[in-house]
Amino acid sequence: MDWEFYILNYIQNNFKADWMDKLMVCVSFLGKLSLIWVLITAVCLCFRQTRKLGRSLVCSLALNVVAGNLIIKMIVNRTRPCVLNNTVDLLVNIPIDPSFPSGHTMHAFAASTIIFIYNKWLGLLAFAFSVLMAFSRMYLYVHFPTDVMFGAIFGIIFAVTAYKLEQMIFTPELKLLPKKQDQ
């Protein structure tokens, strides 16, 4: 864990600036309760041409909440760096849930993966934002580097799983229950 504090302290000592403080708080706020991803999902569900993407996003975000936030976080129950080192002036309130994995990062990478599956260019933009989201969590001293690294990994895994589930459920040729034969 010493190397993780080294990275967090390096960020604090070398990247801190007033404009970065504002940017990182704003980026992190957009990830709170997956606000940005829920909004994008809602918009996608409203239009026929993006409804499939919206359904995949719903499946992905739901899987992230259940597997990531409700199961993995509670099993690992890792203390946040800002609690272990309370000498850093925080720009945000200390989150009350455990640190591992980073939910902000997990949801961001999950949504980005789904978006990438449907649209490579928009997916790359979403991934760029996801990297910024992950960095913001370390910048704000509320997550360790391994929290964001595994948040990204879990997010991608859960997104691919959710995409495959969405395909099985909603693609007529792959439906779980066979169609009744006309007699």
Beta strands, then each sheet from edge to edge (+ up, - down):
end
